[in-house]
Each structure stands twice: as structure tokens, then as C-alpha cells.
Amino acid sequence: MALSESRKNYERNRANNFKTVSAKYRKDSIELLRLNLYLEVSGISANNYIQQLIKEDLDNKGIPYPDND
């Protein structure tokens, strides 16, 4: 099913509101296995977990929020 022009514009504008940050692991990495186990047990997504880690790390380092003036 083809997308309407308005839907295409909506999807394009929505995509412009996000920035992707990622981590890459070898498929046989023990750290990847640990991560997957933790995500399964905790029930959170990898995206949510990464966001929590980044926020906690920046908070611990005292990185201030930018002024939005």
C-alpha cells in the first residue's frame, strides 16, 4: 500500500525530530550477552536503558542542562 503524500511528509518531519546514538557489539561478545540478559530480566528496552545510563553518567559528572534562552 502506497503512502499518501501527507503521510510521507509527516514521517519525514517526525524523523527529523530524532537523533540516533548507538553501540556496536560483536555477536559473540560476553558484554552483549550480559546486556541482553539484563534487558530481559528488567523488562526495559535497550533504548530506555541507554538513555538512563547516559543521563546518570552526565548527572554524576555534573554536566549542566543547557540554557534555553
PAFIVO-259220 format. One record per atom (N, C-alpha, C): residue in one letter; atom name; x, y, z. Coordinates in pm, whole numbers, plus 50000, padded with zeros to 5 digits. Example, Ala and Ser with C-alpha at 12.3 -4.5 7.8 and 13.67 -1.06 7.14 Angstrom:
2
<rec><resn>A</resn><name>N</name><xx>51319</xx><yy>49431</yy><zz>50780</zz></rec>
<rec><resn>A</resn><name>CA</name><xx>51230</xx><yy>49550</yy><zz>50780</zz></rec>
<rec><resn>A</resn><name>C</name><xx>51320</xx><yy>49670</yy><zz>50780</zz></rec>
<rec><resn>S</resn><name>N</name><xx>51285</xx><yy>49775</yy><zz>50708</zz></rec>
<rec><resn>S</resn><name>CA</name><xx>51367</xx><yy>49894</yy><zz>50714</zz></rec>
<rec><resn>S</resn><name>C</name><xx>51290</xx><yy>50003</yy><zz>50787</zz></rec>
END
This chain:
69
<rec><resn>M</resn><name>N</name><xx>50084</xx><yy>49882</yy><zz>50000</zz></rec>
<rec><resn>M</resn><name>CA</name><xx>50000</xx><yy>50000</yy><zz>50000</zz></rec>
<rec><resn>M</resn><name>C</name><xx>50089</xx><yy>50124</yy><zz>50000</zz></rec>
<rec><resn>A</resn><name>N</name><xx>50065</xx><yy>50213</yy><zz>49908</zz></rec>
<rec><resn>A</resn><name>CA</name><xx>50145</xx><yy>50335</yy><zz>49895</zz></rec>
<rec><resn>A</resn><name>C</name><xx>50103</xx><yy>50437</yy><zz>49999</zz></rec>
<rec><resn>L</resn><name>N</name><xx>50201</xx><yy>50511</yy><zz>50048</zz></rec>
<rec><resn>L</resn><name>CA</name><xx>50172</xx><yy>50616</yy><zz>50145</zz></rec>
<rec><resn>L</resn><name>C</name><xx>50127</xx><yy>50742</yy><zz>50074</zz></rec>
<rec><resn>S</resn><name>N</name><xx>50031</xx><yy>50811</yy><zz>50134</zz></rec>
<rec><resn>S</resn><name>CA</name><xx>49987</xx><yy>50937</yy><zz>50077</zz></rec>
<rec><resn>S</resn><name>C</name><xx>50099</xx><yy>51040</yy><zz>50093</zz></rec>
<rec><resn>E</resn><name>N</name><xx>50093</xx><yy>51144</yy><zz>50017</zz></rec>
<rec><resn>E</resn><name>CA</name><xx>50195</xx><yy>51249</yy><zz>50023</zz></rec>
<rec><resn>E</resn><name>C</name><xx>50197</xx><yy>51315</yy><zz>50161</zz></rec>
<rec><resn>S</resn><name>N</name><xx>50080</xx><yy>51335</yy><zz>50221</zz></rec>
<rec><resn>S</resn><name>CA</name><xx>50077</xx><yy>51397</yy><zz>50354</zz></rec>
<rec><resn>S</resn><name>C</name><xx>50138</xx><yy>51304</yy><zz>50459</zz></rec>
<rec><resn>R</resn><name>N</name><xx>50118</xx><yy>51173</yy><zz>50443</zz></rec>
<rec><resn>R</resn><name>CA</name><xx>50177</xx><yy>51077</yy><zz>50536</zz></rec>
<rec><resn>R</resn><name>C</name><xx>50329</xx><yy>51075</yy><zz>50521</zz></rec>
<rec><resn>K</resn><name>N</name><xx>50377</xx><yy>51082</yy><zz>50398</zz></rec>
<rec><resn>K</resn><name>CA</name><xx>50521</xx><yy>51087</yy><zz>50373</zz></rec>
<rec><resn>K</resn><name>C</name><xx>50583</xx><yy>51211</yy><zz>50438</zz></rec>
<rec><resn>N</resn><name>N</name><xx>50516</xx><yy>51324</yy><zz>50423</zz></rec>
<rec><resn>N</resn><name>CA</name><xx>50565</xx><yy>51448</yy><zz>50484</zz></rec>
<rec><resn>N</resn><name>C</name><xx>50566</xx><yy>51437</yy><zz>50636</zz></rec>
<rec><resn>Y</resn><name>N</name><xx>50460</xx><yy>51378</yy><zz>50692</zz></rec>
<rec><resn>Y</resn><name>CA</name><xx>50452</xx><yy>51359</yy><zz>50837</zz></rec>
<rec><resn>Y</resn><name>C</name><xx>50569</xx><yy>51273</yy><zz>50885</zz></rec>
<rec><resn>E</resn><name>N</name><xx>50592</xx><yy>51160</yy><zz>50818</zz></rec>
<rec><resn>E</resn><name>CA</name><xx>50701</xx><yy>51069</yy><zz>50858</zz></rec>
<rec><resn>E</resn><name>C</name><xx>50837</xx><yy>51137</yy><zz>50844</zz></rec>
<rec><resn>R</resn><name>N</name><xx>50857</xx><yy>51213</yy><zz>50740</zz></rec>
<rec><resn>R</resn><name>CA</name><xx>50984</xx><yy>51284</yy><zz>50719</zz></rec>
<rec><resn>R</resn><name>C</name><xx>51006</xx><yy>51388</yy><zz>50830</zz></rec>
<rec><resn>N</resn><name>N</name><xx>50904</xx><yy>51464</yy><zz>50863</zz></rec>
<rec><resn>N</resn><name>CA</name><xx>50915</xx><yy>51565</yy><zz>50969</zz></rec>
<rec><resn>N</resn><name>C</name><xx>50938</xx><yy>51500</yy><zz>51105</zz></rec>
<rec><resn>R</resn><name>N</name><xx>50870</xx><yy>51388</yy><zz>51130</zz></rec>
<rec><resn>R</resn><name>CA</name><xx>50886</xx><yy>51316</yy><zz>51256</zz></rec>
<rec><resn>R</resn><name>C</name><xx>51029</xx><yy>51264</yy><zz>51269</zz></rec>
<rec><resn>A</resn><name>N</name><xx>51084</xx><yy>51209</yy><zz>51163</zz></rec>
<rec><resn>A</resn><name>CA</name><xx>51220</xx><yy>51155</yy><zz>51165</zz></rec>
<rec><resn>A</resn><name>C</name><xx>51323</xx><yy>51265</yy><zz>51193</zz></rec>
<rec><resn>N</resn><name>N</name><xx>51295</xx><yy>51386</yy><zz>51151</zz></rec>
<rec><resn>N</resn><name>CA</name><xx>51387</xx><yy>51498</yy><zz>51174</zz></rec>
<rec><resn>N</resn><name>C</name><xx>51394</xx><yy>51540</yy><zz>51320</zz></rec>
<rec><resn>N</resn><name>N</name><xx>51302</xx><yy>51491</yy><zz>51403</zz></rec>
<rec><resn>N</resn><name>CA</name><xx>51299</xx><yy>51527</yy><zz>51544</zz></rec>
<rec><resn>N</resn><name>C</name><xx>51383</xx><yy>51435</yy><zz>51632</zz></rec>
<rec><resn>F</resn><name>N</name><xx>51448</xx><yy>51337</yy><zz>51572</zz></rec>
<rec><resn>F</resn><name>CA</name><xx>51524</xx><yy>51238</yy><zz>51648</zz></rec>
<rec><resn>F</resn><name>C</name><xx>51669</xx><yy>51230</yy><zz>51600</zz></rec>
<rec><resn>K</resn><name>N</name><xx>51756</xx><yy>51192</yy><zz>51691</zz></rec>
<rec><resn>K</resn><name>CA</name><xx>51896</xx><yy>51166</yy><zz>51661</zz></rec>
<rec><resn>K</resn><name>C</name><xx>51930</xx><yy>51030</yy><zz>51719</zz></rec>
<rec><resn>T</resn><name>N</name><xx>51993</xx><yy>50946</yy><zz>51641</zz></rec>
<rec><resn>T</resn><name>CA</name><xx>52027</xx><yy>50811</yy><zz>51684</zz></rec>
<rec><resn>T</resn><name>C</name><xx>52168</xx><yy>50807</yy><zz>51741</zz></rec>
<rec><resn>V</resn><name>N</name><xx>52181</xx><yy>50742</yy><zz>51856</zz></rec>
<rec><resn>V</resn><name>CA</name><xx>52310</xx><yy>50714</yy><zz>51918</zz></rec>
<rec><resn>V</resn><name>C</name><xx>52311</xx><yy>50563</yy><zz>51939</zz></rec>
<rec><resn>S</resn><name>N</name><xx>52420</xx><yy>50498</yy><zz>51901</zz></rec>
<rec><resn>S</resn><name>CA</name><xx>52419</xx><yy>50352</yy><zz>51909</zz></rec>
<rec><resn>S</resn><name>C</name><xx>52551</xx><yy>50297</yy><zz>51962</zz></rec>
<rec><resn>A</resn><name>N</name><xx>52545</xx><yy>50171</yy><zz>51999</zz></rec>
<rec><resn>A</resn><name>CA</name><xx>52664</xx><yy>50096</yy><zz>52040</zz></rec>
<rec><resn>A</resn><name>C</name><xx>52668</xx><yy>49971</yy><zz>51955</zz></rec>
<rec><resn>K</resn><name>N</name><xx>52786</xx><yy>49929</yy><zz>51919</zz></rec>
<rec><resn>K</resn><name>CA</name><xx>52801</xx><yy>49811</yy><zz>51834</zz></rec>
<rec><resn>K</resn><name>C</name><xx>52882</xx><yy>49706</yy><zz>51908</zz></rec>
<rec><resn>Y</resn><name>N</name><xx>52829</xx><yy>49584</yy><zz>51912</zz></rec>
<rec><resn>Y</resn><name>CA</name><xx>52896</xx><yy>49471</yy><zz>51977</zz></rec>
<rec><resn>Y</resn><name>C</name><xx>52911</xx><yy>49357</yy><zz>51877</zz></rec>
<rec><resn>R</resn><name>N</name><xx>53016</xx><yy>49279</yy><zz>51893</zz></rec>
<rec><resn>R</resn><name>CA</name><xx>53026</xx><yy>49153</yy><zz>51819</zz></rec>
<rec><resn>R</resn><name>C</name><xx>52917</xx><yy>49061</yy><zz>51871</zz></rec>
<rec><resn>K</resn><name>N</name><xx>52862</xx><yy>48979</yy><zz>51785</zz></rec>
<rec><resn>K</resn><name>CA</name><xx>52753</xx><yy>48890</yy><zz>51825</zz></rec>
<rec><resn>K</resn><name>C</name><xx>52795</xx><yy>48792</yy><zz>51934</zz></rec>
<rec><resn>D</resn><name>N</name><xx>52924</xx><yy>48761</yy><zz>51943</zz></rec>
<rec><resn>D</resn><name>CA</name><xx>52971</xx><yy>48667</yy><zz>52044</zz></rec>
<rec><resn>D</resn><name>C</name><xx>53029</xx><yy>48736</yy><zz>52168</zz></rec>
<rec><resn>S</resn><name>N</name><xx>53007</xx><yy>48867</yy><zz>52180</zz></rec>
<rec><resn>S</resn><name>CA</name><xx>53060</xx><yy>48944</yy><zz>52293</zz></rec>
<rec><resn>S</resn><name>C</name><xx>52991</xx><yy>48906</yy><zz>52424</zz></rec>
<rec><resn>I</resn><name>N</name><xx>53071</xx><yy>48880</yy><zz>52526</zz></rec>
<rec><resn>I</resn><name>CA</name><xx>53017</xx><yy>48848</yy><zz>52658</zz></rec>
<rec><resn>I</resn><name>C</name><xx>52939</xx><yy>48968</yy><zz>52714</zz></rec>
<rec><resn>E</resn><name>N</name><xx>52983</xx><yy>49089</yy><zz>52681</zz></rec>
<rec><resn>E</resn><name>CA</name><xx>52911</xx><yy>49208</yy><zz>52727</zz></rec>
<rec><resn>E</resn><name>C</name><xx>52773</xx><yy>49217</yy><zz>52663</zz></rec>
<rec><resn>L</resn><name>N</name><xx>52761</xx><yy>49178</yy><zz>52539</zz></rec>
<rec><resn>L</resn><name>CA</name><xx>52631</xx><yy>49176</yy><zz>52472</zz></rec>
<rec><resn>L</resn><name>C</name><xx>52540</xx><yy>49074</yy><zz>52538</zz></rec>
<rec><resn>L</resn><name>N</name><xx>52595</xx><yy>48959</yy><zz>52571</zz></rec>
<rec><resn>L</resn><name>CA</name><xx>52515</xx><yy>48858</yy><zz>52640</zz></rec>
<rec><resn>L</resn><name>C</name><xx>52467</xx><yy>48908</yy><zz>52775</zz></rec>
<rec><resn>R</resn><name>N</name><xx>52554</xx><yy>48976</yy><zz>52849</zz></rec>
<rec><resn>R</resn><name>CA</name><xx>52515</xx><yy>49033</yy><zz>52978</zz></rec>
<rec><resn>R</resn><name>C</name><xx>52407</xx><yy>49138</yy><zz>52960</zz></rec>
<rec><resn>L</resn><name>N</name><xx>52424</xx><yy>49224</yy><zz>52860</zz></rec>
<rec><resn>L</resn><name>CA</name><xx>52326</xx><yy>49328</yy><zz>52833</zz></rec>
<rec><resn>L</resn><name>C</name><xx>52190</xx><yy>49267</yy><zz>52801</zz></rec>
<rec><resn>N</resn><name>N</name><xx>52187</xx><yy>49171</yy><zz>52711</zz></rec>
<rec><resn>N</resn><name>CA</name><xx>52061</xx><yy>49108</yy><zz>52673</zz></rec>
<rec><resn>N</resn><name>C</name><xx>51994</xx><yy>49039</yy><zz>52792</zz></rec>
<rec><resn>L</resn><name>N</name><xx>52072</xx><yy>48976</yy><zz>52876</zz></rec>
<rec><resn>L</resn><name>CA</name><xx>52017</xx><yy>48913</yy><zz>52996</zz></rec>
<rec><resn>L</resn><name>C</name><xx>51954</xx><yy>49017</yy><zz>53087</zz></rec>
<rec><resn>Y</resn><name>N</name><xx>52026</xx><yy>49127</yy><zz>53110</zz></rec>
<rec><resn>Y</resn><name>CA</name><xx>51973</xx><yy>49233</yy><zz>53195</zz></rec>
<rec><resn>Y</resn><name>C</name><xx>51844</xx><yy>49291</yy><zz>53138</zz></rec>
<rec><resn>L</resn><name>N</name><xx>51842</xx><yy>49317</yy><zz>53008</zz></rec>
<rec><resn>L</resn><name>CA</name><xx>51722</xx><yy>49374</yy><zz>52947</zz></rec>
<rec><resn>L</resn><name>C</name><xx>51604</xx><yy>49279</yy><zz>52958</zz></rec>
<rec><resn>E</resn><name>N</name><xx>51630</xx><yy>49152</yy><zz>52941</zz></rec>
<rec><resn>E</resn><name>CA</name><xx>51523</xx><yy>49053</yy><zz>52952</zz></rec>
<rec><resn>E</resn><name>C</name><xx>51468</xx><yy>49047</yy><zz>53095</zz></rec>
<rec><resn>V</resn><name>N</name><xx>51558</xx><yy>49044</yy><zz>53193</zz></rec>
<rec><resn>V</resn><name>CA</name><xx>51517</xx><yy>49035</yy><zz>53333</zz></rec>
<rec><resn>V</resn><name>C</name><xx>51446</xx><yy>49162</yy><zz>53379</zz></rec>
<rec><resn>S</resn><name>N</name><xx>51498</xx><yy>49277</yy><zz>53338</zz></rec>
<rec><resn>S</resn><name>CA</name><xx>51442</xx><yy>49404</yy><zz>53384</zz></rec>
<rec><resn>S</resn><name>C</name><xx>51317</xx><yy>49445</yy><zz>53307</zz></rec>
<rec><resn>G</resn><name>N</name><xx>51303</xx><yy>49395</yy><zz>53185</zz></rec>
<rec><resn>G</resn><name>CA</name><xx>51185</xx><yy>49429</yy><zz>53106</zz></rec>
<rec><resn>G</resn><name>C</name><xx>51191</xx><yy>49566</yy><zz>53041</zz></rec>
<rec><resn>I</resn><name>N</name><xx>51309</xx><yy>49626</yy><zz>53035</zz></rec>
<rec><resn>I</resn><name>CA</name><xx>51320</xx><yy>49757</yy><zz>52969</zz></rec>
<rec><resn>I</resn><name>C</name><xx>51384</xx><yy>49740</yy><zz>52832</zz></rec>
<rec><resn>S</resn><name>N</name><xx>51364</xx><yy>49837</yy><zz>52747</zz></rec>
<rec><resn>S</resn><name>CA</name><xx>51422</xx><yy>49832</yy><zz>52613</zz></rec>
<rec><resn>S</resn><name>C</name><xx>51567</xx><yy>49877</yy><zz>52618</zz></rec>
<rec><resn>A</resn><name>N</name><xx>51643</xx><yy>49838</yy><zz>52518</zz></rec>
<rec><resn>A</resn><name>CA</name><xx>51782</xx><yy>49882</yy><zz>52508</zz></rec>
<rec><resn>A</resn><name>C</name><xx>51788</xx><yy>50034</yy><zz>52498</zz></rec>
<rec><resn>N</resn><name>N</name><xx>51697</xx><yy>50092</yy><zz>52423</zz></rec>
<rec><resn>N</resn><name>CA</name><xx>51694</xx><yy>50237</yy><zz>52407</zz></rec>
<rec><resn>N</resn><name>C</name><xx>51673</xx><yy>50307</yy><zz>52542</zz></rec>
<rec><resn>N</resn><name>N</name><xx>51576</xx><yy>50259</yy><zz>52619</zz></rec>
<rec><resn>N</resn><name>CA</name><xx>51549</xx><yy>50317</yy><zz>52750</zz></rec>
<rec><resn>N</resn><name>C</name><xx>51669</xx><yy>50302</yy><zz>52842</zz></rec>
<rec><resn>Y</resn><name>N</name><xx>51731</xx><yy>50185</yy><zz>52842</zz></rec>
<rec><resn>Y</resn><name>CA</name><xx>51847</xx><yy>50159</yy><zz>52927</zz></rec>
<rec><resn>Y</resn><name>C</name><xx>51963</xx><yy>50252</yy><zz>52891</zz></rec>
<rec><resn>I</resn><name>N</name><xx>51990</xx><yy>50267</yy><zz>52764</zz></rec>
<rec><resn>I</resn><name>CA</name><xx>52099</xx><yy>50356</yy><zz>52720</zz></rec>
<rec><resn>I</resn><name>C</name><xx>52070</xx><yy>50500</yy><zz>52761</zz></rec>
<rec><resn>Q</resn><name>N</name><xx>51946</xx><yy>50544</yy><zz>52744</zz></rec>
<rec><resn>Q</resn><name>CA</name><xx>51910</xx><yy>50680</yy><zz>52785</zz></rec>
<rec><resn>Q</resn><name>C</name><xx>51930</xx><yy>50699</yy><zz>52935</zz></rec>
<rec><resn>Q</resn><name>N</name><xx>51891</xx><yy>50599</yy><zz>53016</zz></rec>
<rec><resn>Q</resn><name>CA</name><xx>51910</xx><yy>50607</yy><zz>53161</zz></rec>
<rec><resn>Q</resn><name>C</name><xx>52059</xx><yy>50615</yy><zz>53197</zz></rec>
<rec><resn>L</resn><name>N</name><xx>52140</xx><yy>50532</yy><zz>53132</zz></rec>
<rec><resn>L</resn><name>CA</name><xx>52284</xx><yy>50532</yy><zz>53159</zz></rec>
<rec><resn>L</resn><name>C</name><xx>52349</xx><yy>50666</yy><zz>53125</zz></rec>
<rec><resn>I</resn><name>N</name><xx>52311</xx><yy>50720</yy><zz>53010</zz></rec>
<rec><resn>I</resn><name>CA</name><xx>52369</xx><yy>50848</yy><zz>52969</zz></rec>
<rec><resn>I</resn><name>C</name><xx>52329</xx><yy>50959</yy><zz>53065</zz></rec>
<rec><resn>K</resn><name>N</name><xx>52200</xx><yy>50964</yy><zz>53101</zz></rec>
<rec><resn>K</resn><name>CA</name><xx>52155</xx><yy>51068</yy><zz>53195</zz></rec>
<rec><resn>K</resn><name>C</name><xx>52227</xx><yy>51056</yy><zz>53328</zz></rec>
<rec><resn>E</resn><name>N</name><xx>52235</xx><yy>50934</yy><zz>53382</zz></rec>
<rec><resn>E</resn><name>CA</name><xx>52302</xx><yy>50912</yy><zz>53511</zz></rec>
<rec><resn>E</resn><name>C</name><xx>52449</xx><yy>50952</yy><zz>53504</zz></rec>
<rec><resn>D</resn><name>N</name><xx>52516</xx><yy>50915</yy><zz>53396</zz></rec>
<rec><resn>D</resn><name>CA</name><xx>52657</xx><yy>50949</yy><zz>53379</zz></rec>
<rec><resn>D</resn><name>C</name><xx>52678</xx><yy>51100</yy><zz>53371</zz></rec>
<rec><resn>L</resn><name>N</name><xx>52596</xx><yy>51168</yy><zz>53293</zz></rec>
<rec><resn>L</resn><name>CA</name><xx>52610</xx><yy>51314</yy><zz>53281</zz></rec>
<rec><resn>L</resn><name>C</name><xx>52578</xx><yy>51384</yy><zz>53413</zz></rec>
<rec><resn>D</resn><name>N</name><xx>52475</xx><yy>51334</yy><zz>53483</zz></rec>
<rec><resn>D</resn><name>CA</name><xx>52442</xx><yy>51390</yy><zz>53615</zz></rec>
<rec><resn>D</resn><name>C</name><xx>52558</xx><yy>51372</yy><zz>53713</zz></rec>
<rec><resn>N</resn><name>N</name><xx>52616</xx><yy>51251</yy><zz>53714</zz></rec>
<rec><resn>N</resn><name>CA</name><xx>52728</xx><yy>51223</yy><zz>53805</zz></rec>
<rec><resn>N</resn><name>C</name><xx>52850</xx><yy>51309</yy><zz>53773</zz></rec>
<rec><resn>K</resn><name>N</name><xx>52867</xx><yy>51344</yy><zz>53648</zz></rec>
<rec><resn>K</resn><name>CA</name><xx>52980</xx><yy>51428</yy><zz>53607</zz></rec>
<rec><resn>K</resn><name>C</name><xx>52952</xx><yy>51577</yy><zz>53623</zz></rec>
<rec><resn>G</resn><name>N</name><xx>52829</xx><yy>51609</yy><zz>53664</zz></rec>
<rec><resn>G</resn><name>CA</name><xx>52793</xx><yy>51749</yy><zz>53688</zz></rec>
<rec><resn>G</resn><name>C</name><xx>52773</xx><yy>51830</yy><zz>53560</zz></rec>
<rec><resn>I</resn><name>N</name><xx>52741</xx><yy>51762</yy><zz>53451</zz></rec>
<rec><resn>I</resn><name>CA</name><xx>52718</xx><yy>51833</yy><zz>53325</zz></rec>
<rec><resn>I</resn><name>C</name><xx>52582</xx><yy>51901</yy><zz>53334</zz></rec>
<rec><resn>P</resn><name>N</name><xx>52578</xx><yy>52034</yy><zz>53325</zz></rec>
<rec><resn>P</resn><name>CA</name><xx>52451</xx><yy>52106</yy><zz>53342</zz></rec>
<rec><resn>P</resn><name>C</name><xx>52365</xx><yy>52095</yy><zz>53217</zz></rec>
<rec><resn>Y</resn><name>N</name><xx>52236</xx><yy>52116</yy><zz>53237</zz></rec>
<rec><resn>Y</resn><name>CA</name><xx>52145</xx><yy>52126</yy><zz>53124</zz></rec>
<rec><resn>Y</resn><name>C</name><xx>52170</xx><yy>52259</yy><zz>53054</zz></rec>
<rec><resn>P</resn><name>N</name><xx>52160</xx><yy>52264</yy><zz>52923</zz></rec>
<rec><resn>P</resn><name>CA</name><xx>52183</xx><yy>52390</yy><zz>52853</zz></rec>
<rec><resn>P</resn><name>C</name><xx>52070</xx><yy>52490</yy><zz>52880</zz></rec>
<rec><resn>D</resn><name>N</name><xx>52105</xx><yy>52618</yy><zz>52877</zz></rec>
<rec><resn>D</resn><name>CA</name><xx>52003</xx><yy>52722</yy><zz>52890</zz></rec>
<rec><resn>D</resn><name>C</name><xx>51926</xx><yy>52731</yy><zz>52761</zz></rec>
<rec><resn>N</resn><name>N</name><xx>51797</xx><yy>52742</yy><zz>52771</zz></rec>
<rec><resn>N</resn><name>CA</name><xx>51711</xx><yy>52751</yy><zz>52652</zz></rec>
<rec><resn>N</resn><name>C</name><xx>51659</xx><yy>52893</yy><zz>52633</zz></rec>
<rec><resn>D</resn><name>N</name><xx>51743</xx><yy>52989</yy><zz>52659</zz></rec>
<rec><resn>D</resn><name>CA</name><xx>51702</xx><yy>53131</yy><zz>52645</zz></rec>
<rec><resn>D</resn><name>C</name><xx>51705</xx><yy>53176</yy><zz>52503</zz></rec>
END
